[in-house]
Amino acid sequence: MNFSLSPAAHRKSTLSLVAMLLIWGIVPMLATTAAVAVGHAHSGALSFTFVGQNFEFVSSDVTPPTDAQCRATGTHRPCYSPQEIRNAYNLTPVINAGYVGTGQTIIIVDSFGSPTIANDLATFDAAYGLPDPPSFTILSPLGTVPFDPNGPDEIGWAAETSLDVEWSHAMAPGANIILMTSPVDETEGVQGLPEFLQLEQFAVNNHLGNIISQSWGATENTLMDDHGRGVINNFDAFYKSLGDKHVTVLTSSGDSGSANIDINGDNFPFPTVNYPASSRYVTCVGGTSLFADTDGNYQSETVWNDGPGSATGGGISQIFEEPSYQKTNLPGSDQTLLNHHRGIPDISINADPRTSILVFLSIPGLPTGFFRIGGTSEGSPLWAGIIADGNQWAGHPLGFLNDKLYSIGNSSAAATAFHDTTVGNNANQGIPGYNAVAGWDPATGWGTPDVAALLTDLIAKH
């Protein structure tokens, strides 16, 4: 079978980037597979371009290949299971102690959603020996539109939905999940953002949960006109208000490194970042390449950068002033680099499609089965699950994380709380990027978590 999606046409304030997916046939597990690259209209991480966020079909079986089987193929690349990711980031002892997110609810926000997400989650859970979540609810207060596999972005959003739901659940199997869907395609510039804000306001106003995972956004520079500034002001006023409500907001940094697009689909000729990743009131998640053995024993990490359009976002905001938690906790070298502006990301986790995780998809228009996936939109749901576990452990919501994260980073506790990534750079497509260095940096933030140690420290600081 040869299936393709044509690039989307221009719409007001947006250009759908690639929207192309090629599958050369449904193949048995462990046979040679073809790369499935989904191009999406967003800039950056889900901020989405789905340019860095790519899918590779690996198996039509309801039983996924093991990591060892994946590594035995010609690419020798891993496909980490939930259990391996938990081991690599030292979440396993937290799970084994019974802190699985019980009593917590994770709010996931996406355009369109997926018509098969309930079935896909059940199949994913059965494949990896995970329990069903206590509850899984889909809410669409703004309405829905019929799923169209031939539309410009529906397949990309459905795949993103599966990633968000399946992997937040994998990290917090005892947490409730609410998927909130918008009938409007979030692309670039302001397109789709007001509707996402309405969904998040609905969730908070109705006390649906204390953790919001959002793996989308737009290039900050596409929001600098009056309309864009208005959208940013509305979002930021909302995010700021969540501090008093003890809500944690996690957002992904981007999938195209230091290079992000304008509304015509062309890269800005200088380093840029995405919004809402650059907001001072959210916790921004960057991406690494995780190297672990087939038991999930941690070995090392580097900055995720596989080349053009496939690298972790990160850099310095051109809109927002440096927040107090960065002014107080970062050294003079960082202050010079930031020049009084907000730097992102705050923290990171695995995102490299070459050190992938798997999702199960049965979306119309795709072969049914397991797919490799990567991109920093992996980061927000993984961290959402971690925080759900931490909320249960603490006995209260951890709320806004950054004050505590930066305080831990600027202390002796950093050595055990974080895997400090010090190798790599997120330069992309000829745009200068940022080096990973000891301590915080605009490529991976403080690095990735040793979850058991970090949650201990976060809880102690409440």
Protein Blocks (a to p, Z undefined) as FASTA:
>chain_A
ZZddddddddehiacfklpacdebdcdehiacdddddddfbehjllonolmmccddfbfc
fbdcdfklmmmmmnopacddfklmmmmnommmmmmnopnogoiacddddehiaaklmmmm
mmmmmmnopacdfbdcdddfkopadddfkbmklmmmmmmmmmmmmmmmmmmmmbccdddd
dfbdcfehjeoklmmmmmmmmmmmnopafcdcddbdddfklmmbmklmmmmmmmmmmmmm
mmmnopacdddfbjnljbccdfkopacfbdcdddfklpmkbccdddddddddfkopafbd
cdddebehiaceddddfkbccdfklmmmpcfklmmmnnopacddfbdcdfbfklccdddd
fbehiacdddddedjklmmmmmmmmmmmmmmmnopaebjaklmmmmmmmpcklmmmpccd
fedcfbeehiacddddehjdfklonopadfklmmmmmmmmZZ
